[in-house]
């Protein structure tokens, strides 16, 4: 299970935190990984990922985020960022 917490401070800064544990669904084993964070940033966008740690690796190293992103974060996530990431992963 993943825990990701995000908060917006009074000055507008965004703070995010996550645990470092990953689980293997098939074996039920848990381990900690400080090398594959659950939170990363690319092109001034912060990503918090739950589930598969390989998704974070795609975001960090293989995927190129869209250059232009809508001013509305909700619209950008659903119409630009997620479709681009889905296309990259296949």
ZIDASUL-V970788 format. One record per backbone hydrogen bond with DSSP energy under -0.5 kcal/mol. CO is the residue of the C=O (numbers start at 1). NH is the residue of the N-H. If there is no record, write none. Layout:
co,nh
CO,NH
CO,NH
This chain:
co,nh
2,4
3,19
5,17
7,9
7,15
9,12
13,9
15,7
17,5
20,33
22,31
23,25
24,28
29,24
31,22
35,37
38,49
40,47
42,45
45,42
47,40
50,52
52,55
52,56
53,57
54,58
55,59
56,60
57,61
57,62
58,62
58,63
63,65
67,69
71,73
72,76
73,77
74,78
75,79
76,80
76,81
77,82
80,84
81,85
82,86
83,87
84,88
85,89
86,90
